[in-house]
């Protein structure tokens, strides 16, 4: 019975976890390893989760924490919580309908070039459709930090998209405004 429950959990969440891991690592093999490690941790500790309806949040949180653990081990001298110095959000006038015209591959390529501290909340919000509170739980940061990182991440992504689409003046992007959740 428990093997069946584990198999259905893997079937339901492997692909979304893998895509989230790929957005973090930018490498297929590492993303696969992270997703598998997440289910390994579930097999060891998942029984401690009292409310099974929270499995999604638990899995995404575990994957993100595993990613941080691996990254910290690889880059012991640099801290993931340090924000780039001197970064200031700039107000840019944008066209509303560009999101429909931009190629999804271009957006994903630009997203991969955004620093992970901003990429993670952007991916969780826009791709995984998690609420601010769920993102805060997954990333283990306050909701205000999630809102700030989403705002700054959108600015970074917008600038990168402008760079990628320069030469075509009408190609400017605006992201749908996130409603308070």
N, C-alpha and C positions, 0 to 999 in steps of 0.2 A: 504493500500500500504506500509506504513512504518513498520507495523507488519510483513509483508511478507519479507521485506528487513532485518529486525532484525532476523527473523527466519532463513533466508538463511545465514546470517553472523554467527549465532550460529552453524548452521549445518556445515559450512565450517571450522570454527576455534576452536570449542570446544575441539576436540580430540588433536590437536597439542598444544593448550594452557594447557590442562590437563597434557600432557606428560612433557612439560617444567616445570610446577608447581611441578610435581612429582619428577623431577630431582633436584629441589631446596629443597623441603620440606622433601622428603623421606617418606612421609606418605600419603596414599590415601585420607583420609578424608580432610586433610589440602589442598591437591592438588585440590580436588573437590571444596572446599570452595574458594580457590584463583581464580579458573576458573570462578566460579559463580559470585564472587565479581567483576571480570574484566568486565563481561557482564552487571552487575548492573551499574558500572561506565559508561559503554558505553551507556546504556539506559538513564542515566542522562546527560552525556556530549558529547556523540558521534556526536550529531548534530553540534557541533562546528568545527568538522573536515571538512575543505573545500575540500580537495582532497581525495575522497573515496578510491583511489588506495593505499593510505597510511594506510588503516585500519589495515593491518597485523602488521606493525611496531607499530602503536598506541596501539593495543591490547597487544602485547608482552611487550611493555614498561610499560603499565599500570599494567599488571600482576606482572612484576618485582618490580615496585614501591610499589605495595600492599604487596608483599612478604617482602620487606625491612621494610615497616611500621610495619607490624606484628612482624617481628623479632626484630626490634628496641624496640618495646613495651615490648617484652618478655625478652630482654637482655639489659636493659638500661645502664648497666655499661660497656659493651664491644662495641667497634666500629667495624663495618664491613669493614671499609677502612684500618684498621691496618693489615699490612702484617706480617706473622710470622717472628720473628727476626732470623737473622742468616741463612735464607734459601739461599742457593746458587745453581744455576743450575749446574749440573755436566754433562760433556760430556760422553756419554755412547755409545759404539759400539752396534749396534742393527741389527737384521736380518730384511730384508724388507718384507718377506712373512708371518710373524707371524699374521698380522691382519686378514688374511684369515683363519688361523687355530684356532685362539682364539674363544672361545665360546662367543657370544654376551652377554649372561647373566653374564659371568665373567667380561667383560669389563664394563657393566652397574653397577655391584656391586662395582667394583673398583672406578668408577666415583662417586658413591654415597658417597665414603669415602674421596673424595677430598674436601677441604674447599670450601664453597660456592662462595667465591670471585674468585676462579679459575673455579669452576664447571659451573657457569652461562655462561661465555664466551665459554667454551668448548662445552657445550650443544647447545648453539645458533649457533656456527660455524659448528660443525660436525653433529649434529642431525637435527637442523632446517635449516641449509644451508644458514645462513644469512651472508652478507658481513661484513667486518670490520666496515664500516660506519654505517650499520644498527645496529650492535651490540653496537657500541658507542652510538647511539641514544637510544637504549633500556636501556642500563645500565647508561646512562647519564655521560659518561666519555670520555676523548679524545681518538682518534684512536690509538695513541701510547700506551696508557694504555691497550687498548684491545689487541694489539700485544704482549705487555709484559706479560699480564695475560695468554694469550694463550700459550706462550712459557713456562712460569713457570708452568702453569696447566698441560701441556703435560709432563713436567719433573716429577711432583708429581704423575700423573697418571701412567707414565712409571714405577716409583719406586714401586708404590702400586701393579701393575701387576706383577712386578718381585717378590715381596714378596709373592703374591698369587700363583705364578707358580714356586716358588723355589723348587729345587729337580729335575727339568727338565731343564737342562742347555740350551737347544736350544730355550726355550720359552722366548724370549725377544721381546719387541714390538717397532715398529717405527710408527709414525703417518705420513701420507702424509704431505708434506710440504705445508703450506698455501701460496697460491700465493697472492701477493699484489692486493687488490681490490680497 
